[in-house]
Amino acid sequence: MKKLILTLGIVLATMFTATAQEARGEKQVDKLIAEYTTAAQITPDQSAKIKPMIESFIATRKANKEKYANDAEGLKTANKTNRENLKAQLKTVLSEDQIKKIEEYNKEKRAEKSGATNQE
């Protein structure tokens, strides 16, 4: 009986963890789309088209993190390739002006992040 309860507990814990990770990934997708929409005035039609691209980008980033857990340089290279791939995909849907606005937004975010890191 104890084994059955323990097994059931492990199964339920695994299910809740998987669901929480999926929800977090979905939140990341929604957050990135919202940020890009604000920064580059993306239309709802464009938003629907770029959502699968961003989902793939985030899933690949997560896979890279696991694959290159002990290889910082490999992770950096894989993530750079992933970002370039996303940019190329976005160019098929967004205008050149929108792409520039997203690039500027990303530069500002990096600058804020590095500034916050340096101040600590």
PLY file of the C-alpha trace (Angstrom):
ply
format ascii 1.0
element vertex 120
property float x
property float y
property float z
element edge 119
property int vertex1
property int vertex2
end_header
0.00 0.00 0.00
2.83 2.39 0.85
4.50 1.66 -2.49
1.27 2.42 -4.32
0.82 5.75 -2.53
4.47 6.65 -3.08
4.25 5.77 -6.77
1.06 7.79 -7.16
2.71 10.74 -5.42
5.70 10.60 -7.75
3.46 10.44 -10.82
1.40 13.41 -9.65
4.51 15.45 -8.80
5.92 14.76 -12.26
2.67 15.82 -13.93
2.51 19.07 -11.95
6.13 19.87 -12.71
5.65 19.27 -16.45
2.51 21.41 -16.46
4.28 24.22 -14.60
7.18 24.17 -17.07
4.80 24.30 -20.03
2.95 27.21 -18.44
6.24 29.04 -17.84
7.26 28.49 -21.47
3.89 29.82 -22.63
4.31 32.86 -20.39
7.74 33.51 -21.93
6.22 33.33 -25.42
3.39 35.69 -24.51
5.77 38.10 -22.77
8.13 38.24 -25.75
5.27 38.78 -28.20
3.86 41.55 -25.99
7.27 43.23 -25.76
7.80 43.03 -29.53
4.25 44.26 -30.18
4.86 47.32 -28.03
8.34 47.99 -29.41
7.56 47.48 -33.11
3.78 47.99 -33.42
3.18 44.41 -34.54
-0.34 43.79 -35.82
-2.51 40.96 -34.46
-2.13 39.13 -37.79
1.65 39.38 -37.59
1.53 38.34 -33.94
-0.31 35.15 -34.87
2.31 34.41 -37.54
5.33 34.96 -35.30
3.99 33.05 -32.30
5.10 29.60 -33.60
8.51 31.09 -34.43
8.95 32.39 -30.91
7.67 29.12 -29.41
10.31 27.26 -31.41
12.96 29.79 -30.35
12.18 29.35 -26.65
11.96 25.55 -26.92
15.34 25.45 -28.68
16.85 27.75 -26.07
15.60 25.44 -23.32
16.97 22.39 -25.15
20.33 24.15 -25.59
20.48 24.88 -21.88
20.10 21.17 -21.13
22.37 19.99 -23.94
25.21 22.39 -23.12
24.83 22.38 -19.33
28.58 21.90 -18.85
29.78 23.79 -21.93
29.36 27.57 -21.62
31.00 28.28 -24.97
28.84 25.69 -26.74
25.73 27.18 -25.15
26.73 30.67 -26.24
27.28 29.52 -29.82
24.06 27.50 -29.96
22.01 30.38 -28.57
23.58 32.81 -31.04
22.62 30.51 -33.89
19.11 30.24 -32.44
18.78 34.06 -32.26
19.99 34.44 -35.85
17.50 31.81 -36.96
14.64 33.66 -35.21
15.71 36.93 -36.80
15.72 35.34 -40.25
12.24 33.90 -39.64
10.91 37.24 -38.36
12.16 38.93 -41.53
9.68 36.83 -43.53
6.73 38.36 -41.62
7.80 41.77 -40.31
8.87 44.89 -42.16
12.47 46.09 -42.13
11.45 49.00 -39.89
9.85 46.61 -37.38
12.98 44.43 -37.37
15.12 47.53 -36.63
12.81 48.53 -33.78
13.05 45.03 -32.28
16.85 45.11 -32.58
16.95 48.50 -30.84
14.64 47.21 -28.13
16.86 44.15 -27.57
19.98 46.38 -27.36
18.26 48.54 -24.74
17.28 45.45 -22.74
20.85 44.15 -22.83
22.19 47.55 -21.77
19.74 47.72 -18.86
20.60 44.18 -17.82
24.35 44.74 -17.96
23.95 48.07 -16.15
21.92 46.42 -13.38
24.51 43.64 -13.11
27.39 46.12 -12.89
25.66 48.15 -10.16
25.19 45.19 -7.84
0 1
1 2
2 3
3 4
4 5
5 6
6 7
7 8
8 9
9 10
10 11
11 12
12 13
13 14
14 15
15 16
16 17
17 18
18 19
19 20
20 21
21 22
22 23
23 24
24 25
25 26
26 27
27 28
28 29
29 30
30 31
31 32
32 33
33 34
34 35
35 36
36 37
37 38
38 39
39 40
40 41
41 42
42 43
43 44
44 45
45 46
46 47
47 48
48 49
49 50
50 51
51 52
52 53
53 54
54 55
55 56
56 57
57 58
58 59
59 60
60 61
61 62
62 63
63 64
64 65
65 66
66 67
67 68
68 69
69 70
70 71
71 72
72 73
73 74
74 75
75 76
76 77
77 78
78 79
79 80
80 81
81 82
82 83
83 84
84 85
85 86
86 87
87 88
88 89
89 90
90 91
91 92
92 93
93 94
94 95
95 96
96 97
97 98
98 99
99 100
100 101
101 102
102 103
103 104
104 105
105 106
106 107
107 108
108 109
109 110
110 111
111 112
112 113
113 114
114 115
115 116
116 117
117 118
118 119
